[in-house]
Amino acid sequence: MAARQSDLRRILAKNIRAALARTDKPIVALADLAGVSSAHLYDVIRCEKAATIDFVEKVAEALELEPWQLLRDQGDGATKPRRSRS
């Protein structure tokens, strides 16, 4: 089971970095926008700390993504911004 947890941490970190790169915002700005600690965000991106579901939800919202998009192993462009709801 430990390997799966490491895989999910790596996937989450990779997807946050990829989405963040598309926004042209620094990590500190994303943390502020999401309402999370920048230190914790750095730790999650480095796979040093685990993220809660609440954390994933806040970061996804700040990146204009659905939370599942940050947890999905990519390769198919699934971290594209969500459509605005009209």
N, C-alpha and C positions, 0 to 999 in steps of 0.2 A: 504494500500500500504506500510506503514511503516514496517509491519511485514515481507513482502517480502524482503525489503532492508536489514533488519537485518539478515534474512536467508541467503541471498547472501553473506553478509560480513562474516558470520560464516562459510559458505561453502568454500569461498575463503581462509580464514585463515587456516581452517583445511587442505585444499589441499596443500597450501604452506608449512605448517609444515610437512606434510607427505612426500612431495617430497624432502624437505630439509633434512629430517632425512635419506633418502636413499642416499643422496649425501655425507654425512659426512662433510659438510661445515658449518661453522658458519654463522649466519645471516649477519654479516658485510661483509663476503666474497661474499655472494649472492648479496647483495646490490651493492657492487663494480662491480661485474661481469655484473649485470643488468643495471648499470648506474643510480641507484635510491638512494635516501637518505636512510641511514640505520635507521634514526629516523622515517621516514615515513613507512618503511617496518615493523619496530617494532609496530607502531601504527595500521597498517593494520592487522598484525598477532594477535593483541590484540582486534581487532574489534572496535578500538577507532576512526579510520578515514576511510573514503571511498577511494577506489582506482579508478583511471581513467582507461579507456580502454588502453591508452598508457602504464600505469604502469603495468597492467595485461600482456600486450604483452611483455614488457621488461623482467619481472620476468619469464614468461613462457619460453621465449627464453633462458634465463640463466639456467633454469632448464631442458632444452631440451624437453619441452612439447609444445603442441598447447595451445593457450590461453583458448579455450573452456574447456580444461581438468581441469583448475583451477576453473572454475565456475560451474562445474557439480557436483551434489550431488552424492558422490561415494558409495562404497560398492561393486563395481564390478571390482576394479583394473584399472579404466580408466585413472589413472594418471601415467601410465607406460611411459617411455621415447618414444618420437616419433622415427620412423625409419629414418635413415639417407637417404637423397635423393641422389641417384647415378646418 
